[in-house]
């Protein structure tokens, strides 16, 4: 049965026999399927059946199902689609023998499978399976942790099928092995009308369920906690998730071993191979799996934009949160906003493109918590021990005089470098330096207007490193200011560094981007592959930088920084504080 292509839809079927006239934007693979052109061609000799009918026993939120299917006239254009909810076509089921297994995740509704012929441009629906269901479709699922607005607060966000009119959301948590307490959670959701355009408002729409966030406060630093998600039904009974655990963040300035992961542009993929047709984010599972393997040696993760690449197909957000659950349920999973989350014409984004597929930031801002004053303006600061992070939102104006520029300067200025010596700037688009082909063609190796306003802030406040995604590869610069290397070292920096090291870490999983053939004197290392960065602070004076490939988890580029507090205070180019000889 190798002639059958499999594609995970997991979206609501929107009257495909009616003309949708939907505009499918971006590279999202589902946009390549003209589902609105589907014609009914049900064939009694064709069949598709799924088994078992009920899955998800023992609290499982993903499970394999077996399919059997057949077509009296098979061809290379035949394919299988998965639909949820299952009632996209009334009153048709059939049976058969098992030939295929697919991994389904709990998405709060039942599933059915459809057998198509005619390829993706003029699909013909020839058979529909029986529906299959999860035993607990509304169960609380896919917890994702994030830093709160204070260092001793952890937030936990999850998805369920319970509205506030059905149940009260809560988290039961406490010190590991100690008595547990219960904290309430707030509930959010969004509707089709929240979307800004197609396909998010049309063929890509799927009910996201309900998004709950609880705030776990007054945590003891570096202490292990356990927690589980719950809903108290109005009949007095409770529905609980399995138990999870996390380690509270270190106290700001605390001298201890602290490890940070940074990457961008990861996306999602299917472990059952059902996305082989599009091969859209081929490295995402490798990156995910390498982080899971090293989870005991990770304190916090920063995914700096282009999170899911749902591009208006809302079901993809569930699939992504399921994929990263082992990571996000254990360590804070912090986001930055990217073009594929936010951009849509006429919606206030800095760019008038259609990269979000009509999402205009709503799913990202709802599905994940960040400690921003306004999540629609996705810039914020967060502390992790000896690190101070300033996260920018490149999909909003960052130039001098803008609201975000004022935030960036305040964030950088607020770092107490004696206690938090490692000052890191994060953003999605490359506001610094990149040798990617598109940026090279611009002639300035940056996002247009990228660093013109910001480089004086990086220099003034002595930012150690600036990280970006958007370009799907890895690149590291020398310590640089105004396009000039201000330090000639490559593998070890000691004393006064004099400038900021810029890093592109956009190889999280989406298709890899090419480099220009031009040789730039500031580019120290390039890698046309998938990977991520790990920072390890040993103490206030010693930092290790490592770039690891997602394929094997091995280190392919690294450097160290050794310095004292007096080196941070010292005068560097355009960073000298005013002095006087008066006595």
Secondary structure per residue as TSV (DSSP state, phi and psi in degrees):
chain	resnum	aa	ss	phi	psi
A	1	X	-	360.0	28.8
A	2	X	T	-69.4	-11.6
A	3	X	T	-74.6	-8.0
A	4	X	-	-92.5	127.2
A	5	X	E	-92.8	144.4
A	6	X	E	-116.8	135.3
A	7	X	E	-138.8	127.7
A	8	X	E	-80.7	117.9
A	9	X	-	-93.2	-60.7
A	10	X	-	46.4	44.8
A	11	X	S	-132.4	160.5
A	12	X	-	-71.0	136.3
A	13	X	-	-78.3	121.5
A	14	X	-	-109.3	81.1
A	15	X	-	37.9	65.3
A	16	X	T	-66.0	-18.7
A	17	X	T	-79.3	-9.0
A	18	X	S	-90.9	152.9
A	19	X	-	-73.7	118.7
A	20	X	-	-85.0	-32.5
A	21	X	-	50.8	35.6
A	22	X	-	-80.5	143.1
A	23	X	-	-95.7	111.8
A	24	X	-	-92.2	111.7
A	25	X	-	-101.4	159.6
A	26	X	T	73.4	-169.5
A	27	X	T	-101.4	8.5
A	28	X	-	-53.0	125.1
A	29	X	G	-56.3	-34.8
A	30	X	G	-64.4	-23.2
A	31	X	G	-70.3	-16.2
A	32	X	G	-81.4	-5.0
A	33	X	S	-102.2	118.9
A	34	X	-	-80.9	67.3
A	35	X	G	-63.4	-26.5
A	36	X	G	-73.0	-11.6
A	37	X	G	-93.1	1.3
A	38	X	-	-60.8	137.4
A	39	X	E	-115.7	146.7
A	40	X	E	-78.2	123.0
A	41	X	-	-139.1	48.1
A	42	X	-	-58.9	131.2
A	43	X	-	-122.3	120.0
A	44	X	T	-63.0	-20.8
A	45	X	T	-86.7	-14.3
A	46	X	-	-91.4	150.1
A	47	X	E	-152.2	156.9
A	48	X	E	-154.6	131.9
A	49	X	E	-139.0	142.7
A	50	X	E	-113.7	146.2
A	51	X	E	-149.9	151.2
A	52	X	-	-76.4	169.1
A	53	X	S	-73.8	-27.2
A	54	X	E	-126.5	126.0
A	55	X	E	-129.1	170.0
A	56	X	-	91.6	23.6
A	57	X	G	-69.5	161.0
A	58	X	G	57.7	31.9
A	59	X	G	75.6	11.8
A	60	X	-	-69.9	135.2
A	61	X	S	-107.7	6.8
A	62	X	E	-149.8	148.2
A	63	X	E	-161.3	149.7
A	64	X	E	-81.0	141.1
A	65	X	E	-123.9	152.5
A	66	X	E	-105.6	137.8
A	67	X	E	-116.8	143.7
A	68	X	E	-123.9	141.7
A	69	X	E	-155.6	160.3
A	70	X	E	-162.5	153.8
A	71	X	-	-144.9	124.2
A	72	X	T	-64.5	-16.5
A	73	X	T	-130.5	67.8
A	74	X	-	-68.3	150.1
A	75	X	-	-151.3	170.7
A	76	X	T	-69.9	-8.8
A	77	X	T	-92.2	0.7
A	78	X	-	-77.8	148.2
A	79	X	E	-155.6	161.5
A	80	X	E	-113.0	132.6
A	81	X	E	-113.7	145.6
A	82	X	E	-109.6	129.9
A	83	X	E	-127.4	139.3
A	84	X	S	-147.9	128.6
A	85	X	S	-61.3	164.8
A	86	X	S	-82.2	-13.2
A	87	X	T	-88.3	44.9
A	88	X	T	-79.3	-16.7
A	89	X	S	-140.3	121.5
A	90	X	T	-74.9	146.7
A	91	X	T	57.0	41.9
A	92	X	-	-139.7	119.6
A	93	X	-	-139.8	163.5
A	94	X	-	-156.8	173.1
A	95	X	-	-127.6	171.3
A	96	X	-	-178.6	-164.8
A	97	X	-	-111.1	152.1
A	98	X	-	-74.1	129.3
A	99	X	-	-137.5	-4.6
A	100	X	E	-152.0	145.9
A	101	X	E	-123.5	134.8
A	102	X	E	-127.8	147.0
A	103	X	E	-97.1	118.2
A	104	X	E	-105.9	147.1
A	105	X	E	-109.7	155.7
A	106	X	-	-69.0	116.8
A	107	X	-	-124.7	31.8
A	108	X	S	68.5	14.7
A	109	X	S	-156.1	164.4
A	110	X	-	-77.1	172.4
A	111	X	B	-127.2	154.1
A	112	X	E	-145.2	166.8
A	113	X	E	-121.9	145.6
A	114	X	E	-128.2	139.7
A	115	X	E	-102.8	124.0
A	116	X	E	-115.6	150.4
A	117	X	E	-120.9	175.6
A	118	X	S	86.8	6.9
A	119	X	T	72.0	-159.1
A	120	X	T	-99.5	-15.3
A	121	X	T	-86.9	-41.5
A	122	X	S	-128.6	66.1
A	123	X	-	-68.0	143.9
A	124	X	E	-120.2	122.1
A	125	X	E	-81.8	116.8
A	126	X	E	-113.1	-15.8
A	127	X	E	-160.0	147.8
A	128	X	E	-130.3	138.2
A	129	X	-	-85.3	173.7
A	130	X	-	-68.1	153.7
A	131	X	-	-76.8	149.9
A	132	X	B	-126.8	152.6
A	133	X	E	-135.1	152.2
A	134	X	E	-81.0	145.8
A	135	X	T	-63.6	-37.8
A	136	X	T	-124.7	76.5
A	137	X	T	-65.6	-25.0
A	138	X	T	-95.2	6.2
A	139	X	-	-58.6	149.7
A	140	X	-	-69.2	130.1
A	141	X	E	-140.3	161.0
A	142	X	E	56.0	58.0
A	143	X	E	-64.1	141.9
A	144	X	E	-133.5	122.0
A	145	X	E	-84.9	153.5
A	146	X	E	-154.4	151.7
A	147	X	E	-62.7	141.2
A	148	X	-	-83.2	-167.1
A	149	X	S	-80.8	-9.7
A	150	X	S	-124.0	159.1
A	151	X	T	-63.6	-28.1
A	152	X	T	-101.6	29.9
A	153	X	-	-128.7	130.1
A	154	X	E	-116.0	135.9
A	155	X	E	-104.4	145.3
A	156	X	E	-127.7	124.6
A	157	X	E	-116.2	141.1
A	158	X	E	-148.2	172.9
A	159	X	E	-118.4	141.2
A	160	X	E	-148.0	178.5
A	161	X	S	-101.0	8.4
A	162	X	-	-97.6	120.7
A	163	X	-	-81.3	170.9
A	164	X	T	-69.0	-12.4
A	165	X	T	-89.2	-4.2
A	166	X	T	-111.9	-32.5
A	167	X	E	-161.4	160.7
A	168	X	E	-102.9	121.2
A	169	X	E	-81.3	145.1
A	170	X	E	-158.2	165.5
A	171	X	E	-123.9	131.2
A	172	X	E	-102.0	122.7
A	173	X	E	-152.6	166.0
A	174	X	E	170.0	178.9
A	175	X	E	-58.2	142.0
A	176	X	T	-59.7	125.8
A	177	X	T	81.6	2.6
A	178	X	S	-110.4	177.6
A	179	X	-	-65.6	149.1
A	180	X	-	-106.1	150.5
A	181	X	E	-117.9	168.3
A	182	X	E	-119.7	133.4
A	183	X	E	-121.9	139.2
A	184	X	E	-74.3	163.3
A	185	X	E	-128.9	146.8
A	186	X	E	-86.3	160.4
A	187	X	E	-128.1	132.1
A	188	X	E	-130.0	160.5
A	189	X	-	-156.7	-178.8
A	190	X	-	-146.1	159.8
A	191	X	-	-117.5	174.1
A	192	X	G	-56.6	-37.1
A	193	X	G	-69.8	-14.7
A	194	X	G	-74.3	-18.7
A	195	X	S	-79.7	152.7
A	196	X	-	-99.3	-10.8
A	197	X	S	-177.8	-174.4
A	198	X	T	-90.4	145.1
A	199	X	T	-85.8	-4.5
A	200	X	T	-59.9	-33.3
A	201	X	T	-88.2	-10.8
A	202	X	T	-124.3	-109.3
A	203	X	T	-67.5	-20.7
A	204	X	T	-89.6	-5.1
A	205	X	-	-70.9	139.3
A	206	X	-	-149.8	140.0
A	207	X	-	-59.6	124.1
A	208	X	-	-81.3	-1.5
A	209	X	-	76.5	-154.0
A	210	X	E	-118.8	136.8
A	211	X	E	-109.7	122.0
A	212	X	E	-115.3	141.1
A	213	X	E	-135.2	128.5
A	214	X	E	-115.8	152.1
A	215	X	E	-115.3	112.7
A	216	X	E	-96.8	111.8
A	217	X	-	-112.3	167.5
A	218	X	S	57.2	44.8
A	219	X	-	-77.0	147.3
A	220	X	-	-81.2	133.1
A	221	X	T	-61.5	141.9
A	222	X	T	56.3	29.2
A	223	X	-	-110.5	141.4
A	224	X	E	-81.1	131.4
A	225	X	E	-123.9	152.5
A	226	X	E	-115.3	155.6
A	227	X	E	-156.8	158.3
A	228	X	E	-144.8	151.9
A	229	X	E	-90.0	143.5
A	230	X	E	-146.2	162.0
A	231	X	E	-138.4	125.3
A	232	X	E	-94.1	112.1
A	233	X	E	-73.0	160.1
A	234	X	T	-74.3	-7.2
A	235	X	T	-88.2	4.7
A	236	X	S	94.2	-9.9
A	237	X	-	-85.0	166.3
A	238	X	E	-122.6	146.8
A	239	X	E	-116.2	124.4
A	240	X	E	-119.8	149.1
A	241	X	-	-83.7	178.8
A	242	X	-	-71.1	172.1
A	243	X	-	-88.5	139.6
A	244	X	E	-123.5	174.3
A	245	X	E	-147.1	157.4
A	246	X	E	-151.0	162.9
A	247	X	E	-108.2	128.4
A	248	X	-	-62.8	152.8
A	249	X	-	-66.9	153.4
A	250	X	-	-70.7	155.9
A	251	X	-	-64.5	138.6
A	252	X	T	-54.3	123.7
A	253	X	T	91.3	-7.0
A	254	X	-	-60.4	135.3
A	255	X	-	-91.1	95.0
A	256	X	S	-154.1	169.2
A	257	X	-	-69.1	121.2
A	258	X	E	-133.2	131.2
A	259	X	E	-130.6	133.1
A	260	X	E	-127.9	138.5
A	261	X	E	-111.5	136.5
A	262	X	E	-136.8	131.1
A	263	X	E	-163.0	167.6
A	264	X	-	-136.2	168.2
A	265	X	-	62.6	50.0
A	266	X	-	-90.8	-55.2
A	267	X	-	75.2	-160.3
A	268	X	-	-138.7	164.7
A	269	X	-	-151.6	166.7
A	270	X	-	-101.6	130.8
A	271	X	T	-73.1	-15.0
A	272	X	T	-91.8	5.1
A	273	X	S	82.7	6.2
A	274	X	T	-75.4	-1.7
A	275	X	T	-108.1	18.5
A	276	X	T	-63.5	-26.9
A	277	X	T	-56.8	-46.2
A	278	X	T	-93.4	-30.4
A	279	X	-	47.3	45.9
A	280	X	T	-78.7	-41.3
A	281	X	T	-127.4	71.5
A	282	X	T	-65.5	-21.7
A	283	X	T	-97.8	0.1
A	284	X	H	-66.6	-39.4
A	285	X	H	-69.2	-36.5
A	286	X	H	-62.7	-44.4
A	287	X	H	-62.4	-46.9
A	288	X	H	-56.7	-47.0
A	289	X	H	-69.1	-35.3
A	290	X	H	-65.9	-37.6
A	291	X	H	-68.6	-38.3
A	292	X	H	-62.8	-41.6
A	293	X	H	-60.9	-34.7
A	294	X	T	-103.0	18.1
A	295	X	G	-61.3	-30.5
A	296	X	G	-67.8	-15.1
A	297	X	G	-114.3	28.8
A	298	X	-	-129.8	134.0
A	299	X	S	-101.7	-35.0
A	300	X	E	-157.5	148.9
A	301	X	E	-122.7	137.3
A	302	X	E	-118.4	115.9
A	303	X	E	-104.4	101.9
A	304	X	E	-94.6	67.0
A	305	X	S	95.0	160.3
A	306	X	-	50.8	71.5
A	307	X	-	-78.3	-58.1
A	308	X	S	-113.8	-28.5
A	309	X	-	59.1	37.8
A	310	X	-	-66.3	-35.7
A	311	X	T	50.3	39.6
A	312	X	T	100.0	-2.7
A	313	X	-	-103.0	94.4
A	314	X	T	-64.5	-28.5
A	315	X	H	-59.7	-23.6
A	316	X	H	-64.2	-24.8
A	317	X	H	-66.6	-40.6
A	318	X	H	-59.7	-44.6
A	319	X	H	-65.3	-36.0
A	320	X	H	-68.7	-46.6
A	321	X	H	-62.6	-30.9
A	322	X	H	-67.2	-42.3
A	323	X	H	-63.1	-41.5
A	324	X	T	-93.3	3.7
A	325	X	H	-52.5	-44.3
A	326	X	H	-58.9	-29.6
A	327	X	H	-84.6	-55.7
A	328	X	H	-67.8	-21.6
A	329	X	T	-82.5	-7.6
A	330	X	T	-115.9	-35.5
A	331	X	S	-132.2	156.0
A	332	X	E	-58.5	131.4
A	333	X	E	-114.6	98.4
A	334	X	E	-98.9	138.8
A	335	X	E	-111.5	157.2
A	336	X	E	-121.5	156.5
A	337	X	-	-85.6	136.2
A	338	X	-	-119.5	175.0
A	339	X	H	-63.9	-32.2
A	340	X	H	-79.4	-6.5
A	341	X	H	-95.2	-37.3
A	342	X	H	-112.6	-38.4
A	343	X	-	-71.1	130.0
A	344	X	-	-163.3	136.2
A	345	X	T	-59.5	140.3
A	346	X	T	72.1	18.4
A	347	X	T	-116.7	9.3
A	348	X	T	91.8	0.3
A	349	X	-	-75.2	153.5
A	350	X	S	-66.5	-23.9
A	351	X	S	-114.4	134.3
A	352	X	-	-94.0	41.2
A	353	X	-	-102.2	-177.9
A	354	X	-	-117.4	29.9
A	355	X	T	-64.9	-23.3
A	356	X	T	-83.8	-4.0
A	357	X	T	64.1	25.5
A	358	X	T	93.7	1.5
A	359	X	-	-73.7	-32.6
A	360	X	T	44.7	38.8
A	361	X	T	87.8	-11.8
A	362	X	H	-64.0	-50.7
A	363	X	H	-59.8	-44.6
A	364	X	H	-61.4	-44.0
A	365	X	H	-70.0	-20.6
A	366	X	H	-98.6	-40.0
A	367	X	H	-75.0	-27.2
A	368	X	S	-126.9	139.1
A	369	X	-	-91.0	139.3
A	370	X	-	-134.6	150.3
A	371	X	-	-80.9	51.1
A	372	X	-	-88.8	152.5
A	373	X	S	-65.7	-32.4
A	374	X	B	-143.2	110.0
A	375	X	T	-66.9	-17.4
A	376	X	T	-72.2	-17.7
A	377	X	B	-115.7	96.2
A	378	X	-	-85.0	47.5
A	379	X	-	-115.4	143.8
A	380	X	E	-164.7	168.2
A	381	X	E	-117.7	150.0
A	382	X	E	-152.5	149.5
A	383	X	E	-109.4	144.9
A	384	X	E	-143.7	94.2
A	385	X	T	60.2	-116.3
A	386	X	T	-85.5	1.5
A	387	X	E	-102.2	142.3
A	388	X	E	-123.3	122.7
A	389	X	E	-111.1	135.2
A	390	X	E	-117.8	114.2
A	391	X	E	-106.0	119.1
A	392	X	-	-96.5	164.6
A	393	X	-	-118.4	100.4
A	394	X	T	-73.9	-7.0
A	395	X	T	-88.7	3.0
A	396	X	S	-124.6	157.7
A	397	X	-	-59.2	128.7
A	398	X	-	-113.4	0.1
A	399	X	S	-71.0	161.7
A	400	X	T	-55.8	132.6
A	401	X	T	98.3	-15.8
A	402	X	S	-79.9	164.1
A	403	X	H	-61.6	-39.6
A	404	X	H	-69.6	-37.2
A	405	X	H	-57.9	-42.8
A	406	X	H	-62.2	-39.6
A	407	X	H	-63.0	-45.9
A	408	X	H	-59.3	-45.0
A	409	X	H	-64.8	-42.6
A	410	X	H	-63.0	-39.9
A	411	X	H	-64.1	-46.2
A	412	X	H	-65.8	-41.5
A	413	X	H	-67.7	-25.4
A	414	X	T	-80.0	-7.3
A	415	X	-	-71.1	124.2
A	416	X	-	-87.7	97.1
A	417	X	T	-70.7	-16.8
A	418	X	T	-70.9	-34.9
A	419	X	T	-96.1	-33.7
A	420	X	-	-125.4	79.2
A	421	X	-	-69.1	-21.2
A	422	X	E	-100.0	103.8
A	423	X	E	-105.0	119.6
A	424	X	E	-124.2	132.7
A	425	X	E	-107.2	133.8
A	426	X	E	-129.7	140.2
A	427	X	-	-160.9	163.4
A	428	X	S	-81.4	-66.5
A	429	X	S	-69.8	155.7
A	430	X	-	-78.7	101.8
A	431	X	S	-90.3	-2.3
A	432	X	S	-111.5	-97.5
A	433	X	-	-139.3	137.9
A	434	X	-	-153.4	139.7
A	435	X	-	-96.3	17.8
A	436	X	B	-60.1	150.7
A	437	X	H	-59.1	-43.0
A	438	X	H	-64.7	-44.8
A	439	X	H	-66.0	-35.2
A	440	X	H	-62.9	-37.8
A	441	X	H	-65.8	-25.4
A	442	X	H	-71.0	-19.5
A	443	X	T	90.1	-10.6
A	444	X	S	-119.0	-1.3
A	445	X	S	57.3	40.2
A	446	X	S	-159.0	169.0
A	447	X	S	-61.9	133.3
A	448	X	T	-50.7	129.1
A	449	X	T	69.3	16.3
A	450	X	S	-62.9	-67.8
A	451	X	S	-97.3	-3.1
A	452	X	T	-55.4	-43.0
A	453	X	T	-87.3	-28.3
A	454	X	T	-91.7	-24.9
A	455	X	H	-63.3	-30.3
A	456	X	H	-70.3	-28.2
A	457	X	H	-72.7	-44.4
A	458	X	H	-57.4	-41.3
A	459	X	H	-73.4	-43.9
A	460	X	H	-60.5	-42.7
A	461	X	T	-99.0	6.8
A	462	X	T	57.1	54.0
A	463	X	-	-65.1	129.2
A	464	X	-	-71.8	-50.1
A	465	X	E	-143.3	146.4
A	466	X	E	-123.0	129.1
A	467	X	E	-114.8	144.8
A	468	X	E	-140.7	159.5
A	469	X	-	-114.5	-133.8
A	470	X	S	74.0	-48.9
A	471	X	S	-91.0	123.2
A	472	X	S	-87.5	66.0
A	473	X	S	-159.0	-169.6
A	474	X	E	-122.8	137.2
A	475	X	E	-154.1	140.8
A	476	X	E	-126.6	136.5
A	477	X	E	-101.0	168.4
A	478	X	E	-69.0	167.7
A	479	X	E	-60.7	124.5
A	480	X	E	-137.6	147.8
A	481	X	E	-149.0	126.7
A	482	X	T	52.8	45.4
A	483	X	T	67.6	14.0
A	484	X	E	-120.0	131.7
A	485	X	E	-67.5	124.7
A	486	X	S	-104.1	6.2
A	487	X	-	-153.3	130.9
A	488	X	-	-92.3	-3.6
A	489	X	-	-67.9	157.1
A	490	X	S	-125.8	-31.9
A	491	X	S	-120.4	-15.1
A	492	X	E	-148.3	127.3
A	493	X	E	-115.9	129.0
A	494	X	E	-132.3	150.3
A	495	X	S	70.6	-139.3
A	496	X	-	-80.0	119.1
A	497	X	-	-81.9	-33.2
A	498	X	-	83.6	-17.1
A	499	X	S	-156.6	-173.8
A	500	X	E	-105.3	135.9
A	501	X	E	-88.6	126.0
A	502	X	E	-105.1	134.7
A	503	X	E	-131.4	125.8
A	504	X	E	-93.9	121.1
A	505	X	E	-128.7	53.2
A	506	X	-	-97.5	19.6
A	507	X	-	-97.3	36.3
A	508	X	S	-65.9	-28.0
A	509	X	S	174.0	-26.7
A	510	X	S	-76.2	163.4
A	511	X	-	-45.7	140.3
A	512	X	-	-77.4	143.0
A	513	X	-	-98.8	143.7
A	514	X	-	-82.3	155.6
A	515	X	B	-95.4	156.2
A	516	X	-	-71.6	156.4
A	517	X	S	-79.6	-11.6
A	518	X	S	-67.2	140.9
A	519	X	-	-97.6	121.1
A	520	X	-	-106.9	136.4
A	521	X	T	-73.0	-12.1
A	522	X	T	-95.7	-7.8
A	523	X	E	-89.7	113.4
A	524	X	E	-92.1	-32.8
A	525	X	E	-151.3	134.0
A	526	X	E	-129.2	146.0
A	527	X	E	-143.7	121.6
A	528	X	-	-90.8	73.8
A	529	X	S	-164.6	178.7
A	530	X	-	-92.9	140.3
A	531	X	E	-177.4	-175.0
A	532	X	E	-152.6	166.7
A	533	X	E	-110.1	142.7
A	534	X	E	-125.7	126.6
A	535	X	E	-107.1	132.2
A	536	X	E	-124.2	114.5
A	537	X	E	-95.7	116.4
A	538	X	-	-84.4	-34.3
A	539	X	S	-165.6	-166.5
A	540	X	S	-71.3	-11.0
A	541	X	S	-117.9	-8.1
A	542	X	E	-132.5	124.4
A	543	X	E	-132.7	137.3
A	544	X	E	-114.0	129.0
A	545	X	E	-108.2	130.6
A	546	X	E	-135.3	134.1
A	547	X	E	-105.4	124.9
A	548	X	E	-118.4	141.5
A	549	X	E	-79.5	143.0
A	550	X	T	-71.2	-23.5
A	551	X	T	-69.0	-35.5
A	552	X	T	-135.1	-5.5
A	553	X	-	74.1	7.2
A	554	X	-	-86.3	156.3
A	555	X	E	-83.6	128.2
A	556	X	E	-117.6	-11.5
A	557	X	E	-152.5	142.9
A	558	X	E	-160.4	160.0
A	559	X	E	-157.8	166.7
A	560	X	E	-126.5	154.7
A	561	X	E	-125.1	129.8
A	562	X	E	-129.1	125.5
A	563	X	-	-164.5	165.1
A	564	X	-	-108.3	169.8
A	565	X	H	-59.9	-36.0
A	566	X	H	-62.8	-26.7
A	567	X	H	-72.6	-31.4
A	568	X	H	-70.7	-37.0
A	569	X	H	-74.4	-20.7
A	570	X	S	-63.9	157.4
A	571	X	-	-75.7	127.8
A	572	X	-	-122.2	177.2
A	573	X	T	-55.0	126.8
A	574	X	T	56.7	25.2
A	575	X	-	-128.9	11.5
A	576	X	-	-76.2	131.5
A	577	X	-	-80.0	149.2
A	578	X	-	-64.3	142.3
A	579	X	-	-133.1	168.6
A	580	X	-	-143.8	150.9
A	581	X	-	-94.4	3.6
A	582	X	-	-62.8	147.4
A	583	X	-	-126.5	360.0
